[in-house]
Amino acid sequence: MWKVYLVRLLLKLIDIDDKPVEDGKSVKRWLADSWQDTGFQEYIRYRDTMIKESLANGVGLKHPPHYDYAIMLGQRIETQRLKVRSEAMFNKSQKK
């Protein structure tokens, strides 16, 4: 709990806005437009496949250290979140 307050204090000290950027109309439009692009969808599929293979096999059939595994897992989650948000924005723009 104290870590959250410390991070917020540090963000205020260095003047970084901790609000999400997704509130902007241009970001929502970009996400919706990106989902229509087949290259974007292929990139998401390719990136997800490469991360899954790295998680399963490691590089050179050697298991990655724990921190590398955690980083790759986080990258996969980010990729999936980008896919889901982009698809949601596209569906939302189609309904309007």
SULPEZI-V395779 format. One line per field, one symbol per residue. ss: DSSP state (~ for helix, > for strand, _ for the rest). phi: phi as a letter, one per 30 degrees, with the letter a starting at -180 (. if undefined). psi: psi as a letter, one per 20 degrees, with the letter a starting at -180 (. if undefined). A space follows every 50 residues. Layout:
# SULPEZI-V395779
ss->???
phi->???
psi->???
This chain:
# SULPEZI-V395779
ss->_~~~~~~~~~~~~_______~~~_~~~~~~~~~~~~_~~~~~~~~~~~~~ ~~~~~~~_>__>___~~~~~~~~~~~~~~~~~~~~~~~~~~~~~~_
phi->.ddddddddddddchcdcdddddddddddddddddddddddddddddddd ddddddcicihcdddedddddddddddddddddddddddddddddd
psi->ghhghgghghhhhjlppjqqiiiqhhgggggghhhhphhghhgggggggh ggghhghrpkkppqrghhghghghhgggghhggghghghghghhh.
